[in-house]
Amino acid sequence: METTHPLPFDSFLDKMRNPASLDLVRSIKSFIVSFSFNVGNPENDGKRIQDFFLTTEAAIRDHPLWAGSTDEEIDNALEGLEKYVMTKLNSRTFASSAQDVKMDREISEKICLLQTFLRPEHLDIPVVLQNEALWLLAEKELKKINAFKAPREKLLCIMNCCRVINNLLLNASISEDHVPGGADDFLPVLIYVTIKANPPQLHSNLKFIQLYRRQSKLISEAAYYHTNLVSAKSFIVELNAKSLSIEETEFEESMQAARLVNRVPQITSPTIDKISTFGKQTDPGPSTEMHKRKTNINVQWTPKNLYIEK
């Protein structure tokens, strides 16, 4: 699980300024320069960076500067490594293809249309879970995602958003005698919050986290929340009248009216096949019937702190 303490990035930089770290510094800088000059290929790029993280982890564990260090101190160093490398390579690795840029734009434009008429009841969200104040808080967390360049910090924005939603569900189960529905409750609220927030470059951010967050950290709670947002994105991409509790005529008229207001040309929704493959992982797309939504990861967790410090 992600630490709730601030990442000691300055400590990592201090270690790198130590003359004894010259070999590590040279290795890291050499990798960054070499990587920057290679032609981009997302899947290959992800594997290459993950391999570099593993190789450098072994070097750090054996390095005199970390002799006698605890597992937490080693982990902090590896978090610092990831942040340093991915910040330096952000322009090379984030939204690096024309297809990603196009997908981000089309998703954002579709969300703009949906924002004009979509209501909670269209997603079968129970009244007991309709809390505008908490939804707004979750939206604000999700909107922060582009303020950061490192995968960990982007992921924490998603986790903070999802923890707000999970806290809402928990409170409803306690105070309103609402029987928790798991993903059947969580995912519709996340979809609605995502549409209300319209987070910038949603597709590219999810892909960036999947490819470049250290794989040993994209597990458990973090993986559950990330997977749910991937599912929410997939649902939005494929969303039509049959996906919602709305008459098809009303849906089409509302979308057309929104296009006129927003002056957005009608586009064919991109297929899941084109956008959902990050390496060999496929988006766990939800069903078109909201009451049957499921996710591919079954993780139980106990919410602790509502927020995670970045």
Sequence and secondary structure as in RCSB ss.txt:
>XXXX:A:sequence
METTHPLPFDSFLDKMRNPASLDLVRSIKSFIVSFSFNVGNPENDGKRIQDFFLTTEAAIRDHPLWAGSTDEEID
NALEGLEKYVMTKLNSRTFASSAQDVKMDREISEKICLLQTFLRPEHLDIPVVLQNEALWLLAEKELKKINAFKA
PREKLLCIMNCCRVINNLLLNASISEDHVPGGADDFLPVLIYVTIKANPPQLHSNLKFIQLYRRQSKLISEAAYY
HTNLVSAKSFIVELNAKSLSIEETEFEESMQAARLVNRVPQITSPTIDKISTFGKQTDPGPSTEMHKRKTNINVQ
WTPKNLYIEK
>XXXX:A:secstr
   SS   HHHHHHHHHSGGGHHHHHHHHHHHHHHHTS   HHHHHHHHHHHHHHHHHHHHTSGGGTT  HHHHH
HHHHHHHHHHHHHTHHHHTT SHHHHHHHHHHHHHHHHHHTT  GGGGT  GGG  HHHHHHHHHHHHGGGG  S
HHHHHHHHHHHHHHHHHHHHHHHHHS     THHHHHHHHHHHHHHH  TTHHHHHHHHHHHS TTTS HHHHHH
HHHHHHHHHHHHH  GGGTTS HHHHHHHHHHHHHHHT        HHHHS BTTB      SSGGG   S    
     S    
